[in-house]
Amino acid sequence: MSEPRPSRVEMEAAMRDLLASADLPEPDEILPHDGGGIVCLWHEQRVAIVVDPDEAVVPEPGSPHLH
């Protein structure tokens, strides 16, 4: 049985936790993307990260994978 797809809220929280654990800046904005995903944007750096819910693995809060 496959894991349930994470929600946009779960993907956003996991991305923010990942960035914080790596001491990286928060994105300037996070937008909905096709198929239930999200796009994280850093304007000045001209960087975008697309998170696809079919490929995303959202660890449980406090998971050692985030630290």
Summary of the structure (lengths in Angstrom):
residues: 67
radius of gyration: 12.1
end to end distance: 27.8
largest distance: 41.8
contacts: 145
relative contact order: 0.24
helix: 30%
strand: 24%
